[in-house]
Amino acid sequence: MDAGSSAAYSRVLPRAISTREIAEYREGGAAVIRGVLSLAWVERMGHAVDRILTNPGSASIEYTPKQNKGRYYGDFFVWLRDPDFKALMMDSPLPELAAQLMGTSRVSFFYDQLLVKEPGTAEPTPLHQDLPYWPVKGEHVMSVWVPFDPVRFDSGAVQYVHGSHRWGKLYAPKTFGQNTGFGSMYAKSGFEEMPPEATLLNGQRILKWETEPGDVIVHHPRTLHFSEGNARNDLRRRALALRYLGDDACFDARPGTFMENPKVRALLPEGSFNFKDGDAMINAAFPQVWPRP
Ligand SMILES: O=C(O)CCC(=O)C(=O)O
């Protein structure tokens, strides 16, 4: 199939999502869903990511200190400035995948987060849950982590604590790197400090998967997760986390979320973040993606 044809960039799920996959996601808080994207999608997005890496966004973060090897690059709301990122979150099989896994009739898009670990990057992603970082409440919230390179355990595969989305606990957000400008915000969150990782992880079942291009990993925003650096010299680890909101998700006006960061807010069109507590987050900056508009 011609990689440039519209069929190669299909919006349709290439296969049915099984009841076992749905049960794994709901019970474990994370699951791998294999073979969801065509190689054409993966290749297109690999080029798109490289464009962003050579032209970093205004809210992007270099988590790797200058004197260190490698590069851990983070960026937010990339879809608002790049049509390929917009196409992936909206016009790929992923909105339908999110609807099926969350079991919701309607899905809107919260934001995308680019997380690239180039070969030889030592910086880990600290153990965290996503929800404390976000001005969102509800159960129908989900991330789809989409890698654009083969991922191996030693190239920065993300690891998830099985069932931690059901612990009934939310821990205070922590910054992914030094001097990122987020620390002062997170201090206002009011959530309890996370116990030491060794204590928290002791005896827990860890879910992790090596993936091939076209596979994605889904996780619930209460699930504890982390990743090591990319210890490989021969493998990049370019990944995009897409955050989807379902029927019961709504705006949470609590303080201390990443959306308080002025650089992040400046990415959004004027007036698109004027929600009241409990509002459904659907407008031009947080578009409905399922059913397709
Ligand atoms: O890509 C990583 O290393 C971490 C991913 C993550 O924290 C997320 O998708 O929420």
The ligand as an ORCA input file, in Angstrom:
! r2SCAN-3c Opt
* xyz 0 1
  O       7.219      8.487     28.289
  C       7.532      8.423     29.471
  O       8.660      8.179     29.844
  C       6.492      8.677     30.525
  C       5.104      8.696     29.990
  C       4.116      9.279     30.930
  O       4.412      9.612     32.044
  C       2.739      9.433     30.476
  O       2.413      9.106     29.324
  O       1.900      9.882     31.280
*
